Amino acid sequence: MKDPWENRVRPDLKHITSLFENEVLGAFMSGHLVIESILVQMLETQPIESDGCRYFEWSFRRKVDASESREIIGKDTADFLRGLNDVRNRLAHKLDTPIAFGEAFELAKLAARGGIDFSDETIYLDREKSEEWYGVEGIIQEVLQNAAQDLLCFLGDDSYIVEFVSAKDS
């Protein structure tokens, strides 16, 4: 029988505590969750009765695929989001493996191809300067923050941005 822990670290208290202190992992996972919520908002703009309005029950991949098939987002944006999810899935199953600079840089390139705007093209065009100026943490922050903002803008109505970032009164 195959060992399910093969090539993985079995978590102990010290390992688990270190994960909570990992700012890059925290920023990445938080950004992924924000983008997933935005995908739900996007799907709500073109609901299909058979969806049953159960978008939060869908996998991230299904949300991306449905958004692409409904032409809410284009292929390049969908490819970026799938790449983002591939990193998330790897992190979820191998928590002890950090995001390498090369992986972050490729994600920035995918984001740029997907229509995500950056104030400085260096982040995805010049690997050497990107590593020096941004590093993994800076790239992850820029990619996920810019992606969230731009995806909201893809909806074509600034009220989504205001509604998304404002606290709602109960």
C-alpha positions as CSV (number, residue, x, y, z in Angstrom):
1,M,0.0,0.0,0.0
2,K,1.3,3.4,-0.9
3,D,2.3,5.8,1.8
4,P,0.0,8.9,1.6
5,W,2.7,11.0,3.2
6,E,5.3,10.2,0.5
7,N,7.2,13.4,-0.4
8,R,5.3,15.4,2.2
9,V,6.0,16.7,5.6
10,R,3.8,15.2,8.3
11,P,2.7,18.3,10.2
12,D,3.7,18.8,13.8
13,L,3.0,21.8,16.1
14,K,6.1,23.7,15.1
15,H,5.4,23.1,11.4
16,I,1.8,24.2,11.7
17,T,2.7,27.3,13.6
18,S,5.3,28.3,11.0
19,L,2.6,28.1,8.3
20,F,0.5,30.8,10.1
21,E,3.6,33.0,10.1
22,N,4.1,32.6,6.3
23,E,3.1,35.9,4.9
24,V,3.4,34.8,1.2
25,L,1.2,31.8,1.8
26,G,-1.3,33.9,3.7
27,A,-1.4,36.6,1.0
28,F,-1.8,34.0,-1.7
29,M,-4.6,32.1,0.0
30,S,-6.4,35.3,0.9
31,G,-6.1,36.6,-2.6
32,H,-7.3,33.3,-4.1
33,L,-10.4,33.4,-1.8
34,V,-11.2,37.0,-2.8
35,I,-10.9,36.2,-6.5
36,E,-13.2,33.2,-6.0
37,S,-15.8,35.5,-4.5
38,I,-15.5,37.8,-7.5
39,L,-16.0,34.9,-9.8
40,V,-19.3,34.3,-8.0
41,Q,-20.3,37.9,-8.6
42,M,-19.4,37.5,-12.3
43,L,-21.5,34.4,-12.6
44,E,-24.4,36.1,-11.0
45,T,-24.4,38.6,-13.9
46,Q,-25.4,35.7,-16.3
47,P,-27.2,33.1,-14.2
48,I,-28.5,29.9,-15.7
49,E,-31.5,28.3,-14.0
50,S,-29.9,24.9,-13.8
51,D,-27.1,26.5,-11.8
52,G,-29.5,26.8,-8.9
53,C,-27.6,29.9,-7.7
54,R,-25.2,27.5,-5.9
55,Y,-22.0,29.1,-7.1
56,F,-20.3,28.9,-3.8
57,E,-20.6,25.2,-3.8
58,W,-18.7,24.9,-7.1
59,S,-15.0,24.3,-7.4
60,F,-12.8,27.2,-8.4
61,R,-12.1,25.5,-11.7
62,R,-15.8,25.1,-12.4
63,K,-16.4,28.8,-11.7
64,V,-13.6,29.7,-14.1
65,D,-14.8,27.3,-16.8
66,A,-18.4,28.7,-16.6
67,S,-17.2,32.3,-16.6
68,E,-15.2,31.5,-19.8
69,S,-18.0,29.6,-21.5
70,R,-20.4,32.4,-20.8
71,E,-17.9,34.9,-22.2
72,I,-17.7,36.8,-19.0
73,I,-13.9,36.4,-19.2
74,G,-11.7,35.5,-22.2
75,K,-9.5,32.5,-22.7
76,D,-6.3,34.2,-21.5
77,T,-7.9,35.4,-18.3
78,A,-9.3,31.9,-17.7
79,D,-5.8,30.4,-18.4
80,F,-4.4,32.8,-15.8
81,L,-7.0,31.8,-13.2
82,R,-6.4,28.1,-13.9
83,G,-2.7,28.7,-13.4
84,L,-3.5,30.5,-10.1
85,N,-5.6,27.6,-9.0
86,D,-2.9,25.1,-9.9
87,V,-0.5,26.9,-7.5
88,R,-3.2,26.9,-4.8
89,N,-3.8,23.1,-5.3
90,R,-0.1,22.4,-5.0
91,L,0.1,24.5,-1.9
92,A,-2.9,22.8,-0.4
93,H,-1.4,19.3,-0.8
94,K,2.2,20.2,-0.1
95,L,2.1,22.9,2.5
96,D,5.8,22.7,3.2
97,T,6.7,23.6,-0.4
98,P,7.1,27.4,-0.7
99,I,6.2,29.4,-3.8
100,A,9.4,29.7,-5.8
101,F,10.4,32.9,-7.6
102,G,10.1,31.2,-11.0
103,E,6.6,30.0,-10.2
104,A,5.6,33.6,-9.1
105,F,7.2,35.1,-12.2
106,E,5.3,32.7,-14.5
107,L,2.1,33.6,-12.7
108,A,2.8,37.3,-13.3
109,K,3.3,36.6,-17.0
110,L,0.1,34.6,-17.2
111,A,-1.7,37.5,-15.4
112,A,-0.4,40.0,-17.9
113,R,-1.5,37.8,-20.8
114,G,-4.9,37.5,-19.2
115,G,-5.4,41.2,-19.2
116,I,-4.3,42.1,-15.6
117,D,-2.8,45.5,-15.6
118,F,0.5,46.3,-13.8
119,S,1.9,49.8,-13.3
120,D,5.4,48.4,-14.1
121,E,5.9,45.8,-16.8
122,T,9.2,44.8,-15.2
123,I,7.3,42.5,-12.8
124,Y,6.5,40.1,-15.7
125,L,9.0,41.0,-18.5
126,D,12.4,41.2,-16.8
127,R,13.0,38.1,-14.6
128,E,16.3,39.5,-13.1
129,K,14.9,42.9,-12.1
130,S,11.6,41.4,-11.0
131,E,13.3,39.2,-8.6
132,E,15.5,42.0,-7.3
133,W,12.7,44.6,-7.1
134,Y,9.7,42.5,-6.2
135,G,10.7,39.0,-5.0
136,V,8.1,36.3,-4.5
137,E,6.2,38.3,-1.8
138,G,5.9,41.4,-4.0
139,I,4.8,39.5,-7.1
140,I,2.2,37.6,-5.2
141,Q,0.8,40.8,-3.6
142,E,0.7,42.6,-7.0
143,V,-0.7,39.8,-9.0
144,L,-3.5,38.9,-6.6
145,Q,-4.4,42.5,-5.7
146,N,-4.4,43.7,-9.3
147,A,-6.3,40.6,-10.5
148,A,-9.0,41.2,-7.9
149,Q,-9.4,44.9,-9.0
150,D,-9.3,44.2,-12.7
151,L,-11.8,41.3,-12.5
152,L,-14.2,43.6,-10.7
153,C,-13.6,46.2,-13.5
154,F,-14.3,43.5,-16.1
155,L,-17.9,43.6,-14.8
156,G,-18.1,47.0,-16.4
157,D,-19.7,48.8,-13.5
158,D,-17.8,50.6,-10.8
159,S,-20.5,49.9,-8.3
160,Y,-19.2,46.3,-8.0
161,I,-15.9,47.7,-6.7
162,V,-17.6,50.0,-4.2
163,E,-19.9,47.3,-3.1
164,F,-17.2,44.7,-2.8
165,V,-14.8,46.8,-0.7
166,S,-17.5,48.5,1.5
167,A,-18.9,47.0,4.6
168,K,-22.6,46.3,4.3
169,D,-24.9,47.4,7.1
170,S,-27.0,44.5,8.5
